[in-house]
Amino acid sequence: MNNKVNYREILLRKIHKFLEDKNTLPQFQDEYYDYFLKEIPDRTLTDSELLFFGTLQEQLDWTVENPGEDRKWGYRNYQEYKKWAEQMTKAFLENEKKWEENYHRHMNSW
């Protein structure tokens, strides 16, 4: 019997629960953010998985319900985050390697 925890699947279930409107963004943030940071043991995710799941987690820091004037640069509202997360998740699940290459290409263009 294999009792190995599949952290990738746990994180993906949390993401899909949010994307399928079974959780609000604040609920998703409560479920996902600390779980990703505190519960995922070292070396249980591949580099591309770590980058993908970490990017979704990190961008929650830049997401607020209604960004005011003091937070208009770089912040997303809830709907923008959800749309972005849907696009990121779809691309990642279709082709992880291509997603990671595009991520690095985008990051290096700044």
Backbone as CSV, one residue per row, in Angstrom:
resi,resn,N_x,N_y,N_z,CA_x,CA_y,CA_z,C_x,C_y,C_z
1,MET,0.839,-1.181,0.000,0.000,0.000,0.000,0.885,1.247,0.000
2,ASN,0.592,2.179,-0.887,1.384,3.392,-1.022,0.652,4.544,-0.338
3,ASN,1.234,5.048,0.736,0.632,6.153,1.477,1.250,7.494,1.125
4,LYS,1.979,7.551,0.026,2.633,8.787,-0.377,1.591,9.852,-0.726
5,VAL,1.746,11.022,-0.150,0.822,12.130,-0.393,1.165,12.770,-1.735
6,ASN,0.148,12.983,-2.559,0.345,13.623,-3.854,0.007,15.112,-3.694
7,TYR,1.022,15.888,-3.340,0.812,17.315,-3.073,0.376,18.072,-4.318
8,ARG,0.854,17.656,-5.451,0.432,18.294,-6.709,-1.085,18.206,-6.855
9,GLU,-1.629,17.010,-6.642,-3.071,16.817,-6.785,-3.858,17.589,-5.731
10,ILE,-3.343,17.651,-4.524,-4.012,18.420,-3.473,-4.078,19.896,-3.862
11,LEU,-2.960,20.437,-4.334,-2.935,21.851,-4.739,-3.843,22.097,-5.935
12,LEU,-3.816,21.189,-6.903,-4.685,21.350,-8.069,-6.163,21.286,-7.680
13,ARG,-6.522,20.430,-6.740,-7.916,20.376,-6.276,-8.323,21.706,-5.652
14,LYS,-7.432,22.300,-4.881,-7.729,23.602,-4.269,-7.921,24.665,-5.347
15,ILE,-7.074,24.640,-6.354,-7.174,25.609,-7.458,-8.477,25.409,-8.223
16,HIS,-8.777,24.167,-8.579,-10.001,23.901,-9.349,-11.261,24.237,-8.558
17,LYS,-11.221,24.016,-7.272,-12.362,24.374,-6.417,-12.639,25.876,-6.534
18,PHE,-11.579,26.663,-6.549,-11.713,28.112,-6.725,-12.175,28.454,-8.142
19,LEU,-11.541,27.880,-9.135,-11.871,28.216,-10.524,-13.282,27.782,-10.904
20,GLU,-13.799,26.762,-10.230,-15.159,26.281,-10.499,-16.198,26.967,-9.607
21,ASP,-15.808,28.057,-8.962,-16.696,28.871,-8.120,-17.251,28.114,-6.909
22,LYS,-16.508,27.121,-6.443,-16.905,26.426,-5.218,-16.299,27.115,-4.002
23,ASN,-15.364,28.011,-4.242,-14.733,28.844,-3.214,-14.607,30.266,-3.731
24,THR,-14.771,31.225,-2.842,-14.485,32.618,-3.187,-12.970,32.811,-3.158
25,LEU,-12.513,33.947,-3.631,-11.069,34.195,-3.572,-10.563,34.226,-2.128
26,PRO,-11.241,34.894,-1.196,-10.751,34.843,0.184,-10.714,33.419,0.754
27,GLN,-11.692,32.583,0.406,-11.675,31.194,0.857,-10.497,30.438,0.234
28,PHE,-10.285,30.663,-1.058,-9.153,30.037,-1.741,-7.848,30.464,-1.088
29,GLN,-7.713,31.740,-0.825,-6.498,32.241,-0.201,-6.279,31.575,1.165
30,ASP,-7.332,31.445,1.947,-7.213,30.792,3.253,-6.788,29.335,3.124
31,GLU,-7.324,28.626,2.134,-7.017,27.211,1.949,-5.649,26.980,1.310
32,TYR,-5.298,27.818,0.359,-4.149,27.557,-0.497,-2.845,28.167,0.013
33,TYR,-2.897,29.421,0.403,-1.691,30.212,0.684,-0.793,29.547,1.724
34,ASP,-1.291,29.355,2.921,-0.471,28.765,3.980,-0.194,27.289,3.736
35,TYR,-1.133,26.582,3.108,-0.892,25.176,2.799,0.335,25.060,1.908
36,PHE,0.379,25.886,0.868,1.530,25.846,-0.037,2.822,26.179,0.704
37,LEU,2.797,27.213,1.509,4.017,27.658,2.196,4.468,26.727,3.320
38,LYS,3.527,26.154,4.050,3.886,25.447,5.279,3.748,23.931,5.230
39,GLU,2.943,23.412,4.330,2.652,21.980,4.351,3.376,21.168,3.276
40,ILE,3.917,21.820,2.273,4.577,21.097,1.183,6.025,20.818,1.581
41,PRO,6.383,19.549,1.788,7.770,19.243,2.150,8.734,19.570,1.000
42,ASP,9.959,19.854,1.345,10.988,20.100,0.338,11.107,18.897,-0.596
43,ARG,11.375,19.202,-1.835,11.649,18.202,-2.865,10.486,17.247,-3.165
44,THR,9.260,17.700,-2.926,8.106,16.874,-3.284,7.453,17.335,-4.579
45,LEU,7.816,18.528,-5.040,7.320,19.046,-6.311,8.488,19.215,-7.266
46,THR,8.204,19.082,-8.555,9.239,19.349,-9.553,9.517,20.847,-9.577
47,ASP,10.577,21.234,-10.242,10.896,22.662,-10.353,9.769,23.430,-11.032
48,SER,9.198,22.870,-12.105,8.125,23.586,-12.804,6.858,23.647,-11.942
49,GLU,6.563,22.581,-11.192,5.413,22.615,-10.286,5.612,23.656,-9.198
50,LEU,6.789,23.681,-8.627,7.098,24.653,-7.578,6.947,26.084,-8.106
51,LEU,7.423,26.316,-9.310,7.303,27.637,-9.921,5.836,27.998,-10.166
52,PHE,5.078,27.075,-10.725,3.665,27.325,-11.013,2.868,27.575,-9.734
53,PHE,2.922,26.646,-8.798,2.135,26.781,-7.567,2.606,27.986,-6.754
54,GLY,3.894,28.247,-6.768,4.435,29.403,-6.066,4.002,30.721,-6.680
55,THR,3.917,30.755,-7.997,3.463,31.966,-8.682,2.016,32.278,-8.324
56,LEU,1.167,31.246,-8.305,-0.227,31.469,-7.910,-0.306,31.977,-6.475
57,GLN,0.504,31.404,-5.600,0.512,31.830,-4.200,1.015,33.254,-4.067
58,GLU,2.120,33.562,-4.716,2.730,34.887,-4.598,1.812,35.990,-5.118
59,GLN,1.115,35.718,-6.197,0.247,36.744,-6.782,-0.955,37.068,-5.902
60,LEU,-1.269,36.183,-4.960,-2.342,36.512,-4.010,-1.970,37.724,-3.166
61,ASP,-0.666,37.938,-2.950,-0.220,39.121,-2.209,-0.546,40.413,-2.950
62,TRP,-0.749,40.308,-4.241,-0.998,41.480,-5.086,-2.443,41.535,-5.567
63,THR,-3.329,40.876,-4.817,-4.733,40.809,-5.193,-5.595,41.326,-4.054
64,VAL,-6.435,42.296,-4.367,-7.379,42.858,-3.401,-8.733,42.997,-4.088
65,GLU,-9.782,43.072,-3.285,-11.126,43.115,-3.862,-11.306,44.310,-4.797
66,ASN,-10.933,45.488,-4.327,-11.053,46.712,-5.127,-9.797,47.556,-4.933
67,PRO,-8.796,47.380,-5.799,-7.579,48.186,-5.634,-7.898,49.675,-5.721
68,GLY,-7.545,50.405,-4.680,-7.765,51.848,-4.676,-6.635,52.562,-5.383
69,GLU,-6.672,53.846,-5.337,-5.656,54.681,-5.997,-4.251,54.339,-5.509
70,ASP,-4.124,54.029,-4.228,-2.807,53.721,-3.662,-2.301,52.338,-4.064
71,ARG,-3.157,51.520,-4.679,-2.759,50.165,-5.046,-3.066,49.856,-6.514
72,LYS,-3.121,50.853,-7.341,-3.516,50.567,-8.721,-2.384,49.963,-9.556
73,TRP,-1.150,50.200,-9.210,-0.025,49.692,-9.995,0.404,48.327,-9.486
74,GLY,0.214,47.315,-10.303,0.667,45.970,-9.970,-0.343,45.115,-9.235
75,TYR,-1.438,45.697,-8.792,-2.455,44.935,-8.071,-3.546,44.463,-9.027
76,ARG,-4.150,43.333,-8.683,-5.291,42.802,-9.418,-6.501,42.795,-8.495
77,ASN,-7.677,42.926,-9.105,-8.884,42.688,-8.317,-9.204,41.194,-8.387
78,TYR,-10.226,40.770,-7.692,-10.552,39.344,-7.602,-10.829,38.721,-8.974
79,GLN,-11.604,39.419,-9.791,-11.949,38.884,-11.111,-10.714,38.772,-12.004
80,GLU,-9.838,39.750,-11.943,-8.611,39.705,-12.745,-7.720,38.550,-12.303
81,TYR,-7.622,38.330,-11.000,-6.811,37.210,-10.507,-7.397,35.894,-10.989
82,LYS,-8.692,35.748,-10.893,-9.317,34.495,-11.315,-9.076,34.235,-12.799
83,LYS,-9.257,35.244,-13.627,-9.033,35.089,-15.070,-7.570,34.716,-15.331
84,TRP,-6.655,35.402,-14.667,-5.227,35.117,-14.808,-4.915,33.697,-14.343
85,ALA,-5.466,33.293,-13.194,-5.222,31.950,-12.653,-5.772,30.877,-13.589
86,GLU,-6.911,31.131,-14.202,-7.479,30.183,-15.177,-6.533,30.002,-16.360
87,GLN,-6.027,31.112,-16.891,-5.116,31.055,-18.034,-3.822,30.332,-17.666
88,MET,-3.286,30.666,-16.503,-2.039,30.041,-16.054,-2.220,28.542,-15.850
89,THR,-3.304,28.164,-15.217,-3.557,26.752,-14.923,-3.761,25.962,-16.207
90,LYS,-4.532,26.508,-17.113,-4.773,25.829,-18.394,-3.460,25.617,-19.138
91,ALA,-2.653,26.653,-19.236,-1.372,26.548,-19.945,-0.441,25.561,-19.248
92,PHE,-0.390,25.593,-17.936,0.476,24.688,-17.179,0.061,23.241,-17.389
93,LEU,-1.226,22.958,-17.307,-1.696,21.584,-17.442,-1.581,21.063,-18.872
94,GLU,-1.647,21.955,-19.849,-1.504,21.539,-21.249,-0.067,21.148,-21.567
95,ASN,0.898,21.901,-21.027,2.297,21.624,-21.346,3.191,22.325,-20.327
96,GLU,3.589,21.597,-19.306,4.374,22.193,-18.215,5.691,22.798,-18.704
97,LYS,6.362,22.076,-19.573,7.662,22.554,-20.047,7.506,23.867,-20.815
98,LYS,6.526,23.923,-21.704,6.290,25.144,-22.473,5.866,26.279,-21.541
99,TRP,5.015,25.963,-20.536,4.603,26.983,-19.574,5.821,27.572,-18.872
100,GLU,6.715,26.708,-18.426,7.909,27.181,-17.711,8.813,28.009,-18.619
101,GLU,8.995,27.575,-19.862,9.802,28.351,-20.813,9.193,29.731,-21.040
102,ASN,7.881,29.784,-21.211,7.203,31.073,-21.409,7.314,31.954,-20.171
103,TYR,7.224,31.342,-19.008,7.362,32.089,-17.764,8.734,32.754,-17.697
104,HIS,9.789,31.970,-17.952,11.148,32.519,-17.893,11.386,33.558,-18.988
105,ARG,10.837,33.326,-20.159,10.982,34.287,-21.252,10.321,35.610,-20.868
106,HIS,9.140,35.525,-20.283,8.426,36.728,-19.853,9.207,37.447,-18.732
107,MET,9.699,36.705,-17.780,10.431,37.303,-16.670,11.720,37.979,-17.158
108,ASN,12.364,37.384,-18.120,13.622,37.947,-18.641,13.394,39.148,-19.550
109,SER,12.151,39.383,-19.952,11.879,40.519,-20.848,11.635,41.802,-20.056
110,TRP,11.576,41.722,-18.747,11.316,42.930,-17.937,12.525,43.760,-17.816
